Amino acid sequence: MPSFRTGTVVDILEARAGLQRATIDLGSEPERAYVLTQITGPVAVGDRVVVNTTAVELGLGTGGWHVVHWNLARSEFDDTGTGTVMKLRYTSAQLDVGGAEQEWPELADVRTIDGMPVVAASLHSQLAAIAVAYKHARPGGRLVYVMTDGGALPIAISDLVWHLRERQLLDATITAGHAFGGDYEAVTVAGALAIARHVVHADAAVVAMGPGGVGTATALGFSGLETGAVLDIATALDGRPIAAVRYSDADPRARHRSLSHHTITALTTATQTRVVVALPASLALDTTDLARHELVRVPEIGVVELMHARDLDVSSMGRPAAADPWLFECAAAAGTVAAAQVP
């Protein structure tokens, strides 16, 4: 069951489109919370707010941040959109986001993405390496990020996406399913890919969940399983599906050492079609489980150094990129292959 507490805003730490970060006095000492302004509107110092404290109290991966649920300083908030597409449907936080599928008549009969490469990744942190590698190989190429609802729902909380946009490593963002706050809103991943190709005129797309995926240490109970469906959707739309594998020499958990069971399960149980699996050329890896797919080896590009050169401080599972370089080189391989396969 959720936990809520009431407190007073004592400081605004950061503000950007869709997001504020603040400190809230909840009675003992100031604690950190973020505000999703698309849902609640902004807050100001001195405002009394209701805060959802559930995730922090459970010790989940929110980074120690509560979530502002409502601002008691206002009696109403009206930020109605232009369409009829609702996200977070049938919850008290449901919001009208419009929907690009409704707004662009040219999408009405679209059934293809015209051979557009689509990289599917299971970790949000892989996005940086994919984007850096893609732009390294094709500086003028248009790359779009499709964020699924497998992890965080608001794209505004992703510092990584914010930094990639600042550095012009992503040309647009699309939020699919119940994820929200992208440059374009889509009802489905298939719709998002159609928007990427025919509205944004992307050369390639990368599809991955937002920060904070879910895992249960079971064969099928993890949100990264969605990559199988993403790859099949890309195939069905005449795209070029490319899998970014999850590989680690640093993860202490046996199921994620070497080639993660998340990748193996997604590419065997959850993927029905044959897809491209991108791999670094010098990575020693048993590929028996990937035998039915097309394995493409590409030279490593030193992506950890390239990310550092662009002032990108990227980590995954609490480990900086330099501590787990193969995880990011595998993601970069997918970005490199995508750049090479642009029609």
Sequence and secondary structure as in RCSB ss.txt:
>XXXX:A:sequence
MPSFRTGTVVDILEARAGLQRATIDLGSEPERAYVLTQITGPVAVGDRVVVNTTAVELGLGTGGWHVVHWNLARS
EFDDTGTGTVMKLRYTSAQLDVGGAEQEWPELADVRTIDGMPVVAASLHSQLAAIAVAYKHARPGGRLVYVMTDG
GALPIAISDLVWHLRERQLLDATITAGHAFGGDYEAVTVAGALAIARHVVHADAAVVAMGPGGVGTATALGFSGL
ETGAVLDIATALDGRPIAAVRYSDADPRARHRSLSHHTITALTTATQTRVVVALPASLALDTTDLARHELVRVPE
IGVVELMHARDLDVSSMGRPAAADPWLFECAAAAGTVAAAQVP
>XXXX:A:secstr
   EEEEEEEEEEEEETTEEEEEEE SSSEEEEEEEHHHH    TT EEEEE HHHHHT SS S EEEEEETT S
      SSS EESTTSTT EE   HHHH GGGTT    TT EEEE S TTHHHHHHHHHHHH TT  EEEEEESS
S SBGGG HHHHHHHHTTS SEEEEETT B SSEEESSHHHHHHHHHHTS  SEEEEEE S   B SSSS BGGG
HHHHHHHHHHHTT EEEEE  EESS SSGGGSEE HHHHHHHHTS  S  EEEEETT     GGGTTSEEEEE  
  HHHHHHHTT   EETTEEGGGSHHHHHHHHHHHHHHHHT  
